């Protein structure tokens, strides 16, 4: 009986591992494979022929799901151990790549791999980039020689890593809304905070909110903020966000996705608040729940002339925007786009922003 690939399960495999690789990329932890595979990928991803890397993803997927498949035979007419590579691409691989905004062709089986081709040396003739095709075959050889699921998964994850790098090198146009309601702002902020971003989205929404306040009210503020994973102490900053007026710190804030406990309040006071004589310090947190001991410790510092408060991010920004009106809401969106449009911001975050904006504009629930 001819091997079968469950297309729904195949898509789930792609989604799961891509999400994990994308999350790891925020932390600077790319997957690793042996040097020979890296060399082959270097050649394929420099090639102008996209079909090799796209068809290879289908081969990896087929090998992961059914070891009885001969991944060199992507047309069912090739025999009992063949598979339908074109259908796999059209139903799973190509839609997946497009959904992740990864540069890709309309399909490798519509141009380069037509007419019941097999992935063998014989098919090398007629290929424009024979070096890339040879690299493609070398990875197929590795795939067909192993039944080790972990190794196959490692190769899949490395394949995604290279696709993410490819996407990072492309220009992604940022989506905007011409008008945005207060309710839509709340949906946007909640969507961003619930998206894995390595801490970037929480920071960006807070900085954008302060910039919106400054510009709408005409405040003479200098707003400084730290890069992700930059230690405040090492930079001399009072917090993740520091606001100065005439060179004096008037407010500092820490943006966190984790629960703030008492020890963190004490540490922040000793290393940032007291040394910089900061009178007002804010902890911007993702959730409303707060450690009681942390709140009690903050009250003790109030008697020493330092006010420490805890603010839930979405609620604070929405409340602020409700006062600033339509002009303020539009300015907030513009500030967010300005931050996200920076070349140093991972493309995955720009894609996530665009997807949330499109969902809000269409009225589609999460």
C-alpha positions as CSV (number, residue, x, y, z in Angstrom):
1,X,0.0,0.0,0.0
2,X,1.3,3.4,-0.9
3,X,2.5,5.5,2.1
4,X,0.1,8.3,3.2
5,X,0.9,11.7,4.8
6,X,-1.7,13.3,7.1
7,X,-1.7,16.8,5.9
8,X,-3.3,18.2,9.1
9,X,-0.6,16.5,11.2
10,X,2.1,17.7,8.8
11,X,0.9,21.3,9.2
12,X,0.9,20.9,13.0
13,X,4.5,19.6,12.8
14,X,5.6,22.7,10.9
15,X,3.7,25.1,13.2
16,X,5.1,23.6,16.4
17,X,8.7,23.5,15.4
18,X,8.7,26.8,13.6
19,X,7.2,28.5,16.7
20,X,9.9,27.0,18.9
21,X,12.7,28.0,16.5
22,X,11.3,31.5,16.2
23,X,11.2,31.9,20.0
24,X,14.7,30.6,20.4
25,X,15.9,33.1,17.8
26,X,14.7,35.9,20.1
27,X,17.1,34.6,22.7
28,X,20.0,34.2,20.3
29,X,19.9,30.4,20.4
30,X,19.7,29.0,16.9
31,X,19.5,25.2,16.3
32,X,22.7,23.4,15.3
33,X,23.5,20.6,12.9
34,X,26.8,19.1,11.6
35,X,29.1,21.2,9.4
36,X,28.4,19.3,6.2
37,X,24.7,20.1,6.4
38,X,25.4,23.8,7.2
39,X,27.6,24.0,4.1
40,X,24.9,22.5,1.9
41,X,22.4,25.0,3.3
42,X,24.8,27.9,2.6
43,X,24.8,26.9,-1.0
44,X,21.0,26.4,-1.3
45,X,20.1,29.6,0.5
46,X,22.5,31.7,-1.7
47,X,20.9,30.2,-4.8
48,X,18.3,32.2,-6.8
49,X,16.5,28.9,-7.4
50,X,14.0,28.8,-4.5
51,X,12.6,25.4,-5.5
52,X,15.4,23.4,-3.9
53,X,14.9,24.7,-0.3
54,X,11.2,24.5,-0.7
55,X,11.0,21.0,-2.0
56,X,13.5,19.9,0.6
57,X,11.1,21.0,3.4
58,X,8.6,18.6,1.9
59,X,11.2,15.8,1.9
60,X,12.0,16.4,5.6
61,X,8.3,16.4,6.4
62,X,7.7,13.2,4.5
63,X,10.6,11.5,6.2
64,X,9.5,12.6,9.6
65,X,6.0,11.2,9.1
66,X,6.6,7.9,7.3
67,X,10.0,6.2,7.0
68,X,8.5,3.9,4.3
69,X,8.4,6.9,1.9
70,X,11.2,7.1,-0.7
71,X,11.7,10.9,-0.6
72,X,13.5,10.8,-3.9
73,X,10.2,9.9,-5.6
74,X,7.8,12.9,-5.3
75,X,5.3,11.7,-7.9
76,X,2.9,8.8,-7.1
77,X,3.5,7.3,-10.5
78,X,7.0,6.4,-9.5
79,X,6.0,3.3,-7.4
80,X,4.5,2.0,-4.2
81,X,7.0,3.8,-2.0
82,X,6.5,7.2,-3.7
83,X,4.5,10.1,-2.4
84,X,2.6,13.1,-3.8
85,X,5.2,15.9,-3.4
86,X,3.2,18.4,-5.3
87,X,0.0,18.0,-3.3
88,X,2.0,18.1,0.0
89,X,3.5,21.4,-1.2
90,X,0.2,22.9,-2.3
91,X,-1.8,21.8,0.7
92,X,0.9,22.2,3.5
93,X,4.3,23.6,2.6
94,X,3.6,26.6,0.4
95,X,0.6,27.9,2.4
96,X,2.7,27.6,5.5
97,X,5.6,29.5,4.1
98,X,3.3,32.3,2.8
99,X,1.5,32.5,6.2
100,X,4.9,33.1,7.9
101,X,5.8,35.8,5.2
102,X,8.8,33.7,4.1
103,X,10.0,34.6,0.5
104,X,9.0,31.6,-1.7
105,X,7.9,30.7,-5.2
106,X,4.4,29.6,-6.3
107,X,5.6,26.1,-5.9
108,X,8.7,24.0,-6.8
109,X,6.6,21.5,-8.7
110,X,5.1,24.2,-11.0
111,X,8.5,25.1,-12.5
112,X,11.8,23.3,-11.5
113,X,10.5,19.9,-10.6
114,X,7.9,19.1,-13.3
115,X,7.2,16.1,-15.5
116,X,7.5,13.4,-12.9
117,X,11.1,14.2,-12.0
118,X,13.0,12.2,-9.4
119,X,15.5,13.7,-7.0
120,X,18.5,11.9,-8.4
121,X,21.7,12.6,-10.2
122,X,20.0,12.1,-13.5
123,X,17.8,15.1,-12.9
124,X,20.9,17.3,-12.5
125,X,21.0,18.0,-16.3
126,X,19.1,21.1,-17.2
127,X,19.3,22.7,-13.8
128,X,20.5,26.3,-13.9
129,X,22.3,26.1,-10.5
130,X,23.8,22.6,-10.4
131,X,25.8,23.4,-7.3
132,X,22.6,24.2,-5.4
133,X,21.0,21.0,-6.8
134,X,24.0,19.0,-5.6
135,X,23.7,20.5,-2.1
136,X,20.0,19.6,-2.2
137,X,20.8,16.0,-3.0
138,X,23.4,15.9,-0.3
139,X,20.9,16.7,2.4
140,X,18.4,14.2,0.9
141,X,21.1,11.6,1.3
142,X,21.5,12.4,5.0
143,X,17.7,12.2,5.4
144,X,17.3,8.8,3.8
145,X,20.2,7.3,5.6
146,X,18.8,8.0,9.1
147,X,15.7,6.8,10.9
148,X,16.7,8.9,14.0
149,X,13.7,11.1,14.7
150,X,15.7,13.5,16.7
151,X,18.2,14.1,13.9
152,X,15.4,14.6,11.4
153,X,13.8,17.1,13.8
154,X,17.2,18.9,14.2
155,X,17.4,19.3,10.4
156,X,13.8,20.5,10.2
157,X,14.5,23.1,12.9
158,X,17.7,24.2,11.2
159,X,15.8,24.5,7.9
160,X,13.4,26.9,9.7
161,X,16.3,28.8,11.1
162,X,17.6,29.5,7.6
163,X,14.1,30.5,6.4
164,X,13.9,32.9,9.3
165,X,17.2,34.4,8.4
166,X,16.0,34.8,4.8
167,X,12.9,36.6,6.0
168,X,15.0,38.9,8.2
169,X,16.8,40.1,5.1
170,X,13.6,41.2,3.4
171,X,11.7,44.4,3.9
172,X,8.4,44.0,5.5
173,X,5.9,46.9,5.1
174,X,4.2,47.7,8.4
175,X,0.4,47.7,8.4
176,X,-1.5,50.7,9.9
177,X,-5.1,51.5,10.7
178,X,-6.4,54.9,9.4
179,X,-8.6,55.1,12.4
180,X,-8.5,53.0,15.6
181,X,-11.1,52.9,18.4
182,X,-10.3,52.6,22.1
183,X,-11.6,49.0,22.1
184,X,-9.4,48.2,19.1
185,X,-6.4,49.7,21.0
186,X,-7.1,47.3,23.9
187,X,-7.3,44.4,21.5
188,X,-4.1,45.4,19.9
189,X,-2.1,45.8,23.1
190,X,-3.5,42.5,24.5
191,X,-2.6,40.8,21.3
192,X,0.9,42.1,21.4
193,X,1.5,41.2,25.0
194,X,0.3,37.7,24.4
195,X,2.8,37.2,21.5
196,X,6.2,35.8,22.3
197,X,8.7,38.6,21.6
198,X,11.6,38.2,24.0
199,X,10.3,41.2,26.0
200,X,10.2,43.6,23.0
201,X,6.5,44.1,22.7
202,X,5.9,45.1,26.3
203,X,8.8,47.5,26.1
204,X,7.6,49.0,22.8
205,X,4.1,49.6,24.0
206,X,5.3,51.4,27.1
207,X,7.8,53.6,25.2
208,X,5.2,54.4,22.6
209,X,2.7,55.4,25.4
210,X,5.2,57.8,27.0
211,X,6.1,59.3,23.6
212,X,2.4,59.8,22.9
213,X,2.0,61.5,26.3
214,X,5.0,63.7,25.6
215,X,3.9,64.8,22.2
216,X,0.2,65.2,22.8
217,X,0.7,67.3,26.0
218,X,3.8,69.1,24.8
219,X,6.0,67.9,27.6
220,X,9.7,68.7,27.7
221,X,10.7,65.1,28.3
222,X,13.8,63.1,27.2
223,X,12.7,59.5,27.0
224,X,15.5,57.0,27.1
225,X,15.0,53.2,27.0
226,X,17.2,50.2,27.2
227,X,17.7,47.6,24.5
228,X,16.5,44.1,25.3
229,X,18.8,42.1,27.6
230,X,20.9,45.2,28.4
231,X,21.6,45.5,32.1
232,X,20.4,48.8,33.6
233,X,23.3,48.8,36.1
234,X,25.9,48.3,33.4
235,X,24.5,51.3,31.4
236,X,23.9,53.5,34.4
237,X,20.2,53.7,33.7
238,X,17.6,54.0,36.4
239,X,15.3,51.5,34.7
240,X,14.2,50.0,31.4
241,X,12.6,53.4,30.7
242,X,14.0,56.6,32.1
243,X,12.3,60.0,31.7
244,X,14.3,63.2,32.2
245,X,13.3,66.9,32.3
246,X,16.2,69.4,32.0
247,X,18.6,66.5,32.6
248,X,17.0,65.4,35.9
249,X,15.3,62.0,36.3
250,X,11.7,62.6,37.0
251,X,10.4,59.1,36.5
252,X,11.9,55.6,35.8
253,X,10.1,52.4,34.9
254,X,10.8,48.7,34.7
255,X,8.8,46.6,32.2
256,X,8.4,43.0,33.1
257,X,6.4,40.0,32.1
258,X,7.1,38.2,35.3
259,X,5.6,38.6,38.8
260,X,7.4,41.1,40.9
261,X,8.2,39.7,44.3
262,X,9.6,41.4,47.4
263,X,13.2,40.5,46.7
264,X,13.0,42.2,43.3
265,X,11.6,45.4,44.8
266,X,14.5,45.4,47.4
267,X,17.1,44.7,44.7
268,X,15.7,47.4,42.4
269,X,15.7,49.9,45.3
270,X,19.3,49.1,46.2
271,X,20.8,49.1,42.7
272,X,18.7,51.7,40.8
273,X,16.3,53.8,42.9
274,X,18.5,54.8,45.8
275,X,21.8,55.3,43.8
276,X,20.0,57.5,41.3
277,X,17.8,59.3,43.9
278,X,14.7,58.4,41.9
279,X,11.5,59.6,43.6
280,X,9.0,57.9,41.3
281,X,9.5,54.4,40.1
282,X,7.0,52.3,38.2
283,X,6.8,48.5,37.6
284,X,4.8,47.9,34.5
285,X,3.5,44.3,34.7
286,X,1.5,42.1,32.3
287,X,-1.1,40.8,34.7
288,X,-3.2,42.5,37.4
289,X,-2.1,40.0,40.1
290,X,0.7,41.3,42.3
291,X,2.7,39.8,45.2
292,X,1.4,41.3,48.4
293,X,4.8,41.3,50.0
294,X,6.2,43.4,47.1
295,X,3.4,46.0,47.6
296,X,4.1,46.1,51.4
297,X,7.8,46.6,50.7
298,X,7.1,49.5,48.3
299,X,5.0,51.1,51.1
300,X,8.0,51.1,53.4
301,X,10.1,53.0,50.9
302,X,7.4,55.7,50.6
303,X,8.4,56.9,54.1
304,X,11.9,57.4,52.8
305,X,10.8,59.6,49.9
306,X,10.6,57.1,47.1
307,X,7.3,56.1,45.6
308,X,7.1,52.7,43.9
309,X,3.9,51.7,42.1
310,X,2.7,48.7,40.1
311,X,0.7,49.3,36.9
312,X,-0.9,46.7,34.6
313,X,0.2,47.6,31.1
314,X,-3.0,47.2,29.1
315,X,-5.2,48.9,31.6
316,X,-2.8,51.9,32.0
317,X,-2.3,52.5,28.3
318,X,-6.0,52.2,27.5
319,X,-7.0,54.6,30.4
320,X,-4.4,57.1,29.1
321,X,-5.6,56.8,25.5
322,X,-9.2,57.3,26.6
323,X,-8.2,60.8,27.8
324,X,-6.0,61.7,24.9
325,X,-8.7,60.9,22.4
326,X,-8.6,60.0,18.7
327,X,-5.4,62.1,18.0
328,X,-3.6,60.3,20.9
329,X,-4.6,56.9,19.7
330,X,-3.4,57.6,16.2
331,X,-0.1,58.9,17.5
332,X,0.3,55.8,19.7
333,X,0.0,53.6,16.6
334,X,2.5,55.8,14.7
335,X,5.0,55.5,17.5
336,X,4.6,51.7,17.6
337,X,5.2,51.5,13.8
338,X,8.2,53.7,14.1
339,X,9.8,51.4,16.7
340,X,8.9,48.2,14.9
341,X,10.1,49.5,11.5
342,X,13.7,49.6,12.8
343,X,16.0,47.2,10.9
344,X,17.2,45.7,14.2
345,X,13.7,44.5,15.1
346,X,13.1,40.8,14.1
347,X,10.9,40.3,11.1
348,X,8.8,37.9,13.1
349,X,7.6,40.8,15.3
350,X,6.7,42.8,12.2
351,X,4.7,39.9,10.9
352,X,2.9,39.4,14.2
353,X,2.0,43.1,14.3
354,X,0.6,43.0,10.7
355,X,-1.4,39.9,11.5
356,X,-3.0,41.5,14.6
357,X,-3.7,44.7,12.7
358,X,-5.4,42.7,9.9
359,X,-7.4,40.7,12.4
360,X,-8.6,43.9,14.2
361,X,-9.4,45.6,10.9
362,X,-11.5,42.6,9.7
363,X,-13.2,42.2,13.1
364,X,-12.0,38.6,13.3
365,X,-11.7,37.3,16.9
366,X,-8.5,35.7,18.1
